[in-house]
Each structure stands twice: as C-alpha cells, then as structure tokens.
C-alpha cells in the first residue's frame, strides 16, 4: 500500500527555504496521513495469526444453583469435582465451588483431562465466608467440543456442599455436566469416583469461541504440597480400597512407640509409630495416624468405650497376627477409621455409637473352628456409617457386616453405602429377623453396594442379604462380578 505524500514533502528546502502552507491545509494533510496509516495497520491485523476472536461471555454448568446441604457432616480431606463436556470449542478460564460452614483451609482448584492429566491448577486466595468461590487460571486452557474434562477443588477440611439425586446430565448453554465426582486423600488428586447422582457443587468457567485447533497447555506443577505427611497412595484401578491405598503410606518411616498404653490426655497425637501394645483410649480427640499396630496378644488392639469422642485412626494398619484368642481390632464408639487396613483379628471392628468407617480394607481375619468372624459387627448403635470400604471375608466367616438381629430396638441411624462386600453365611445381616421387632427398626439403609462372587457364588454361602426387609431401605445394590455382573442384587 502507498501512503500519499503531500507535495510540500518534496519541496526544495535548501537555502533556508520552507514551504508556506495554511493551517487548514496542514490539518488536511495530517488527517489523510493518519487515515492511510490506520488502513495499513488494520490490514496487518487482519492477516496476523495472533488475531483473537471477539470475547464471548463466560458461562458455567450450574449457574446460580445452590446446594440442598451447604456443608455435609464429613471432615475428611478430599477432592470433589464435576465431569463435563463443552458443546463448542473454547477455553476454561477457572474453577469455582460452593462453600459452607466448616469448609475451611486452603482450597485448590484444578482442571483435568478425561484420563486424569492435570492441565491447570490455582489456589483460591480471596474467599468470602460462604457461597460461590471462584479462581481464575493464570492462562486459560483450550478445550475441544465433545471432549470430557473434570473441574475439581481440593477441600482439606471436608464439609463439601451436596445435593443428592441431581439431574445429570445437566444441559447448560455451552456445556453438559455429566456427574459429580470425588476422591478422598490428603492432597489434590483426580476425582474419579461417583456416588449415585450426587452433585458436590464444583463448577467451571468457560468461554466459547476459541480456535478448535488451539493446543493444550502443558500441565502446571502443583503450587502446594503436603509437608507433614507423604502423598497418599493411588487408588486401586477398580475404585475400591486395597492394601495399596490403605494402611501406612509408602515412604513413612516408623519408629517404636514408647508412650502409654492407656491414653488419658485429650488431643493426643500418635504419628508414624509401630505400636506393639494394646491401646485403651480414655480421652477425647485422640489421633492415631501413619502407624502400624501389630500384636497377637490383644483382646482388642484398640479399645474406645469410655464415652470418649473424636478418636480418629487415619492411614493405620492393624495386624492381629492371627490371634484367635482375641476379639477385634477396634471395639467401642466415638471413632472414625479412615483408610485403615484391618486383618489378623477374629472380628474386624466392633461398632457402638458415633462410628464412621470409610475407604478401609478389612480382610483375612483369624479363623478357628469355633470362630464366628465378622468384618464389622454392632450390638447396638445410634449412629454408624460404613462408606466405600472393601470388606471381603473368606473361609467360614459369619458376615462382612452384621447388625445383630438380637438388638433391633437398639440399632438405628445406620448407613451402609458404596462398599465392595463378599463372604460369610450371608454377606450382610440387616438388623432384624422377626416381624415383631420390625417397628423398632429405625433409619437403616443398605444402598449402592457391590457384591462379589469371589468367595461364594451367592456372595455369601446362602446369599448376599438377610434380615433386611422393609422398613430397612435396600436399593441400588448390584453384582460386582460373576454371571450377573451389573444386575440388581435382590
């Protein structure tokens, strides 16, 4: 393009001669020059490979929706997420999550590919006390129409938002939400598990209109890492706990425990120890973590029945060493067992009130001719949660889980959900066996469990379930393997 040049530019300026031009003509020349320059620059921009398209409005999957429960009563650290697919190619600019009371600590938002590759992450640095919280990535992530991604947020203190029975798939203006996802662990991890149709109120901010051929950004390195404990072992490929995802984490060096066998000081923490004595807990808020309890001489390896509360066993292995003269690895109430590996005792756990067993592995119990082995047994409880465990008991065991049929009027508020179960005469005993006590059964739910044929073709020698008629709620249970894999357990 040729920019017109005013005639005075070629005038002879020698001998101190200068053009004589009126102010109006000078202004006209300048306007003509600037117009030509603008035309030239506009042509260059149009041809530039870096030209960006007009910005589109940012959208989300959930919009202004709010959860039915803003802070679910679960303080275990975990990553929650939403699986989604864009309807058009564009860019993910950030992540958001809904915050309720108790959802404290430093939160980290992330975006993952369908295979679990970390694409971006960022820390939430400017949060409010509650409601939707947002973080923007330093660099947007280009995503393709029809591909699947997961937006996630790590919650170090749990208390996630929740609505059960959400209407997935959730068809938004630019994206389709496919499922709420989660993964328990001590740091940010790809959340691959789902629970029914739960929505954990994690969301993504998306901007349509980016070129479909835009490259994926390189994964960022984590900006925050746990400093006091090692990263958790990866979850097993089938999604249920096993020896690789429970017990003492890889890399933890154990030292001998030299403290008291009876714990009487509130808030005691036992971390990274090999314990060969039998522990009696008579204090509140005791923590045992990253430790091995190994003894063949204990009636109970851990006893917690003095009315104390807040006992937490996290990443603990309890090895009863085949002791058939004892009773159970843990007995009592007021305790939580998270990622515990339990074996070598007659019964796995005895549970009174206020007990939570989650993401744990109970197996290979100590059997004799007269033993009646149970993975978890309760003789009475007002609160018991058995969530996402692997409890598969071989040999002549009685059950994986038994709610004593002799104590129906003392058993209520029991949730048995999302476990892999197998073995026993019947794998699960649901709480009563006589119509005369049916009216005393209260709030017992056996839901969304998978029953395996690894021990018996019927899961238990006689079947998967007994003593579980209405009013016990039984739903969503399916066969894990065998000829009826995926079908409903009846």
N, C-alpha and C positions, 0 to 999 in steps of 0.2 A: 504494500500500500504506500502511495506517495502522499506525503503531507504537503499541501500547498504552502509556498513560501511567499510572503509579502514582498512587493517589488523593492521596498526600501532596504531589504536584507542584502540586495546585490548592488546597492548604490556605492559609488566611489567615495570612500571615507578618508582618502588621502588629503594632505594639506589642511588637516583640521576641518574638513568639510563634513557636515552632518545633515541627515535628511530633515526636512521640515515637514512634519505630519501633524494634522489636527488631532485633538484628544479623542474625538469621536471615531476617527479612522483607526487610531491606536487600539481603542476598545474593541472595534470590529475585528481587527487582526487577531487580538488575543482570544476572542470568543471562537473564531474559526480554528485557531490552532488547538485549543482545548477540546473542541468537539471532535476534531480529527484524531487527537490522542486517545480520547475515550473510546472511539470506534475501534481503534487499533487494539487497545487493551481488552476490549470486550471480545474481539475475535480470538485473541490469545487465550483468554479464559475458557471460551467455548471449546477450544481444541485441547485444553490441558487434561491429562489423565488423572489429575488430582481433584478435578471438579466434584464437589459434593452436591447431592440432590437436595432439594428443599426439605428442611427438617419436618418430620411428621410428629404428631402428638404422641407422647408416651402413654402406653396402656399397661394394664395388669390383668391377671387372671381373675382375682377375687373382687376387684373394685372396692366398694365401700362396705363389703360384708364384714360382720363381726361374729366372733365365736359364741357358741352356747355356753362354754366354760372358758373363762379368760385365763385361768391358772389351775390346771389339773394337779391334784394332790400327788405329785411324784417328783421328788427332789434329786433323782439320779441324773447325772450329766448325760447328754445325748445330742445328736444332730437330727433335726427334723427338716422335712423338705416338701417340695411339690414337684411332681413329674409333669412335664408339659411338652407340647409341640407347637411351633409357630405355624400360622396359616400362610404367612408370606415371609420371605427372607428379610432380615433386618438385623438389629443389634440389641443385645441385652445390656442395659446400662447400669443395672444394680439389682439389689435384693431388698426385700422388706419382710418383717414379721410382726405378729401381734403380741404385745407384751402385757401381761397381767401381774398382779402382786406375787411376790416370791420369785419371779423370773429375773434374778439379779446376776451380777458378774459381767465379765467382758464377752460380748457376743461377736461372732464372726460370721459374715455372710459369704456364700460361695456359689459358683456355677459349675456343674459337672456335665460331661458328655454322657451319652447313653451307656458307655462302657465303664463309667466311673472315673474318667480322666478329669483332674482338676483343671479348669480353664481360667478361672479368676477367683480371687478372694479379697475381702476387705473387712476391716474392723469397724463396728458401729461406735463412733466416738461422740456423737451428740444425741443422746437418747432423752426422751421425756419419761415421766414416771409411769406412763401406761399408754395403751393404744398402739396404732401402727407406727413402727420404727423403720427408717429407710437408710440405706447406704448406697453411694454411687461408686462404681469402679473407676479407677484412675483412667483406664482405657476400656471403651465398650468392647463387647465380644460379638463378632459377627456370627449369626446363626442362620441356618437354612430352613426353608419351608419344608414341613413334613418330617424333619428330624426330631429326635426326642432328646430332651435335656432335663436336668434336675436343678432347681434352685434350692439352696439349703442354708440353714442357720444353726450354728453350734450354741447350745444353751448349757453353760457349765453348772448351773444350779437347778436344771429341770424346770418344772412348773410351766409346761407348754400349754398353749391355747388348744382347744379341742371342740369340734363338733362331730359327733358320730353320725353315720348314715348320710354323709354328704352326697349330693347328686353328681358324682363322677360318671361320665366325663362332663366337665363344666365348660360349655362352649362360650368363650368370651369373644370380643370383637376382633382380636388379632391372634389369639392363642386358644388352644384347647387344654384345659387342665385335666390330667389323666388320673392322678392318685396322690394322696398324702403318703409320705414315706418317713422312715425313721431308722436310726441305728444308735444303740447305746454304746458309749465309750467315753474315754477321758479327754478326747480331743476331736477336732473337726474330722469327720470321716464321711465317705459317700453313703447316704442313707438309702439302702436298697430294700428294706423290709416295709411291708404294708400290714395294716391291721384293719380288717373289714373294709369299710368305706370311710375311715376316719379322715378328717381334714385338720391339720395341725397349724393352719394359718401362717404358712410361709408363702411368699409370693415373689414375683419377678417384675421388674420394669423393663418394658420392651418398646423399641422404636422401629417402626416399619420403614421400608424404602431404601435400605442399604443394598448395594450390588450383591446379587446372589453368588458371585464368584469371589467375594472378599475372603481372604484367607483367615483361618482360625488363628487366634493369638497363641503364643507359647504359654504354657501353664506357668503361673507365678509360684514362687516359693512361699511356704507358709510364713506369715509375719509373726505368729505367736505359736510357741510350742510349750507343752507342759514341762516344767522344770523340776518338779518334785517327784514325779513318777514316770516310768517309761511309757511309751506309746502302747496302747492296747494291741493285743494280737489280733490279726484279721479274723473276721467272722468266717465260719465254715461255708463252703460253697452252697450247701443246701439250706442255709439260713438258720439252722438250729445250733445251739451251743454244743461244743465237744471239748476234748482235752486241750485243743489248741487255742480256744477262746475263753477258757475258764481257768481258775486257779492262779498260781503265781505267774505274773507276766514274764516273758522271756527277757533276760538281761538283769533281773533283780538278783542281787547277791544277798543271801540270807545269813544272818548272824544268830547265835544261840540266844534264846530268850532266857533272861535271868531274873525277870520280875516275879511278882507274887502270883500264886495260882488262884487266889481269891481276889477279885478286883473290887475295891470299895471306894475308889476315888472317881467322882463324876468327871467325864470328859477325858478319861484315859485313852491314849492312842498307842497301839502296838503296830509297828510298821516294819516290814522286811525281816521277820524273825522266823526261826524254826523253833516250834513250841512242842516239847515232848511231855509236858504235864497236862493235867485236866483242868480246864478253866471254869471257875464259878463266878458269874457276874452278879454283883450286888451293888451296882451303881448305874446312874443314868448316862446316856450319850457316850458310851464306850465304842471305840472304833478299832477293829482288827482288820488290817489290810496288807496285801502283798506278802502273805505269810503262809507257812506250811505248819499245820497242826498234825503231828504224827505220833500216835501212841496206840499200842494194842492192849493197854491196861485200864482204859477209861470205861466207866459205865455210860457216861455222857462226855464227849470230848469238850463240849461247851454246854453249860447249864445256865439258863437265864429265866428263873421262875420266882424271883423275889419281888415281883411287881415293878421292877425297873423298866424303863423305856429307852428307846433310842440306840440300842445295840445294833451296830452295822458291821457286817462281815463282807468285805469287798475284795475280789481277786484273791480268794483264800482257797487252799486245798486242805481238806480234812481226810486223812488216811487212817482208818481204824485198824489197819494191818491184819484184817481177817479175824478180828476178835469176836467170837461167837458167844462170849460170856457177858458182853456189854449190851447196851440198848440202842443208842442212836448217836449220830454225830452232833446234833444240836437238839436240845429239849427246852421248852419253855415258851414264853411270849415276849412281845415287845422287841422283836428283832427283824432285821432285813438281811437277806442273803443275796448278794448281787455278784454274778459271775463266779459262783462257788463250784468247786469240783469235789463231790462227795462220794466216797467209796470205802469199802473195807469195814463197814459197821453193819449191825443187824438191820436196823432201820436207818433210812437217810436222815429225815427230820421229823421231830415231833413238834406240832404247832398248836399253841394255845392262842390267845387273842393278840391282835396287833402284829401279825406276822406277814411279811412280804418275801416271796421267793421269786427271783427274776433272773432270766438269762443264765441259769445254772445247769449243771450236768450231774445227775445222780445215777449211779451205775455200779455194777459189780459188788453187790452187798455180800456180807459174810453170812453164809448159809450153813445150817446143820439140819439134821433130821427133824428136829422139833421147832425150828425157827419159822416164824410167820413174817417174812420180810415185806416191808412196805417202803416205797420211795419217800412218801410224805403221809403222815397219819395225824389226824386230830381226833381227840376225845371230847372236844368242846372248844368253841371259839365264837367270838362276836365280830371278828374281822380277820379274814385270811385271803390273801391274793397270791395265786400261783400263776405266773405270767411268763410265757415264752421260755420254757425250760425243755431240756431233753431228759426224760425220765423213762428209761427202758431197762427193765429188771428181768434178768434171766433166771433159769433154774425153777425151783418150786416156790417162788415168791407168792404172797397173797395179792399184792396190788402195786401199781405205780402210785396211785393216790387213793386213800381211803378216808372217807368221812364216816366215823363209826356209826353203824346203824343202831347201836345201843344208846346213843346220846343225841337223838334227833332234836329234842327240845332244847339242847344246849349248843346247837350249831346253827349259825346264821351269818349272813353277810359274807358269803364265800364266792370268790371269782376264780374259776379255773379256765384260763383262756390262752389260746395260741401256743399250746405246748405240743411236743412230739412225745407220744406215750406208747408204751407197749409192755407186755408181760403180765404176770400174775394169774390168779384164778379168773377174776375179772380185772381188767386194767384199771377201771375207775368204779368205786363204790360211792353212790351219790347221796347218801345220808340217811335213808330210812328204808325199811322193808315191810312195813305194815300200814294198812290204811288208818289204823287207829292213831298213828302219830303224824299222818300227812299234814294235818292242820297246824302242827308245831314247827314244820319246816319253814324257814323264812329266808328269802333272798339268796338262794343258791343258784349259781349259773355255771353251766359247763358248756363253753362255746368256742368255736373256731379252732378246735384241737385237731391234730393229725394222728391217726392211729396206725402203727406199723405192724406188719406181719413178721417181723424179724425173729420173734420168739415163738409165737404160735400163729397159726393161720387165721385165727379169730382175734388176734391181738392178745387177748387173754386166753387161757386154756378153754374157758367156757364162753367168752365173748368180751367185747370192749367195755360195756356198761351194764351196771345193775343198780337197783335201788335208786333209780333216777327218774321216776315218773313224775308227772305234774303234782305239786307246784314247782318242783325243780325245773329250771329252764335249761333245755338241751337244744342247741341249734348250731348250725354252721360247722359241725364236726365231719371230717372226711377221712377216707382211707389214704394213707401216705404212699403205700406201695401195694404189691400183690395184684391179683386179677381185677380187683375193684378200685384200683388207684384213682383218686379224684372223685369217687362217688360218695354220697352221703352215708355216714355211719348211723344206723338205726338201732 
